[in-house]
Amino acid sequence: MSQSSKAIPSKVSKLKYCLDKAFVSALSGLLLLSGTICGAGAQEANPQIEDKLTRKDGAAPSLTSSSADACLKDPQRTIDPLGEPRLVLKHDALMYVLDDTGMIPGKDNSAFGLYRDDTRCLSRLRYVLNGQAPELLSKQLSGYSANFVYGVRLKKEDSDRSIVLRREVALYQGVSERLTVTNFAPNETDITLALCTKADFKDMFEVRGFNSTEKPRVIDTTFGDPLRYVYAAGSGSTEISMISDPKPVTGETGFNWRFHLKPGQSITAEITILPEIAETANKNAKILNWSFEERLKRANVSFNTWKSGCGQITTDNERFNKMLDQAYLDLYLLRQPVAGGTALTAGLPWYAVPFGRDQAITGYQTALFMPGLSKEILQILAAYQGTKIDAKTEEAPGKIMHELRTGELARKNIVPFHPYYGTIDATPLWVILLQKYFYNTGDIETINKLKPNLDRAIDYLISASGDGFLKYGGESALSNQCWKDSGNSMMDSKGKLATAPIAAAEVQGYLYQAYLAAAQIYVKTGDTTRAKQLAARAEKLKKLFDESFWMPDKNYYAMALGKGDRQCDVVSSNPGHLLVSGIIPANKVTSIANKIMEPGLFSGYGIRTLSTNEIAYNPVSYHNGSIWPHDNAMTVLGLSMNGRKEDAAKVFEGLFEAGQYFDDHRLPELFCGFEKRDKNPPVSYPVSCSPQAWASGCLFQMLESCLGVEVVGVDSQLIIKKPFLPKFLNTVSITGLSLGDGKADFALHRGANGAINLRSLRTTGKVKLNMQGSGGVTIGGEGGGASITGGSINVGSGGSINIGAGGGSINFGGAQSKKTP
């Protein structure tokens, strides 16, 4: 995840973990959270630790007075409010950040709230039943909707919870909550239900700890039907409108209802909350009056319509199907309207804004199955492409932005994020995505529209890199401008931090790949002269990179070059991205792949950002030993592209297993880099975003990598190169895959002999199939009734075409057709 300005530090510094030997021994290596870091991960018996736990005479050591005193009082908690357990619902620009009971408690320094864009509107929203805080009995969340059930005792001494509150929530152009109160007591009873609300209209940066010098906000509150909170800032204002049916009694604290319920009787109330720009309030009166059912129905239709435009994937593994379903939903939720189009936000809840790098990588991950999403990303990043020199925001002509904030502090230029351009890699990544989108779709119309943006992006890259590398440094809001953008992520093998200017290894790979990607587009658009120039630059860069980054003693590439081209000579995950770019000479691919799969980097659950053998390694750090799913997915693609599909599948398998332990079967932004041991689950990173765009996109990229599926949209060609399935999958079915002017449905299946076969192929349009490898093409068979019409099939060496008993056909232009009984 891209971080924001270093001027807005996280309140979480390094969390420190310690291994208690006795605890580790008793519970087979489980971790105990303590106060200091005692080692680089889970260890076997440590003589130094053991000496401290026992005396020479065998007796247990006595506690010092200071240790005894420490045990007599509660230790100070160091948990950041941003890391507190939370539940998140989102749709478009609206986001609910709730505590683990589903409420917004309204405590000081709390980060919970109802947000619109980059502003917290409601800072309190909690229900009180008969003067009691309802006890959460169950919860079920599904992206933009939720269902909570609470219970309340009539008397404190009662063992049963006789009053039950069911709360249903839906987000779509506003929030609707349907409340159903049921009396399960044997007697009639009076019920008082209160909804306590408060608005503060804080900017997201302030919620995250930024000390603003702005004057306290003056909020105008109107009590009535609806209840309104209005905050005027500069030339505009923000308004929250709240209505209820039946009408409540309104006051400074919110809504109040009184009911009298017989035994078994229920009563229902509906609440609508509409945060909006005040100027549009009259236009949105109809939206304010939508019922809960109407709002939920519209949200469901919107999601299903969006998903139907994507390629659909199902497998024979239900757990993996759940992960895929969650990933589709998360990518839909992360989309957000902004001025100029629809963007993909980076991660919830603290990065619910567009980032350049995150969008470009996610678009690249999903282009095969979701070309519409990639197109949106390309267009919105082009809309905010730099046009001028601005030292404060680091804007430059042709540069792709880093981060766009829309809150009050950004609008007033108190923080430089409206937008901010301090990123070194978003521009080459945008060019790479543009080429992949064109390759997959053949959409020359979009390419022609974006050609001026491509020209400016390439001009910027040439200017910024000169005759050498693409570097960052100097006066900047971010000390590191590559994807590992925390302040301590670039160091040498002695732990010394690099000084600017810094050239990150993977960024040079992106630059190399961008030159070649742009060259391919220029060839297609008729500019062969510029294509040749870029190809020559790429070749020169490849030679210079190998000479400057190679570490002969480690048989590996350095993570970066610091000032004076001094190597950050550590073993890191960065070269995994280089395997994708093609910048690595063929004779060094094997050593890079081998090093990546060694235990120092590969934990069993995934590839660490930094090897355990390095001094700076810390499994609980943000970038120095943690595991990032998107980083792994890029490496999986690189391994696969270079013939290491079994290694690619092994990493894929590790991430799949890790995903089973996280909420909603969802891979988070990152998790800790401890070694996988037996059945021990992966360790969560405290403030990891979930969902997060490129963590959601990584499943699609890893599937594409192992299946070897390519689409050449310009001639509707489906290519399947040496497919390989991870151990947890035997069948992958894909429907509605866009192939230029056509579509394809097919399945890849592992046969009894281990070979991957193509089954049940159905196409529309003049699709051409190119099957490379030892698998066969089965038409009909178990799938039955499959056909290719008006296309062609090319099966590589060792392949075969089988017409199954299900009744298949091949029709090339209608001239020939073969069918089975």
Summary of the structure (lengths in Angstrom):
residues: 821
radius of gyration: 28.7
end to end distance: 56.1
largest distance: 94.5
contacts: 2846
relative contact order: 0.08
helix: 30%
strand: 28%
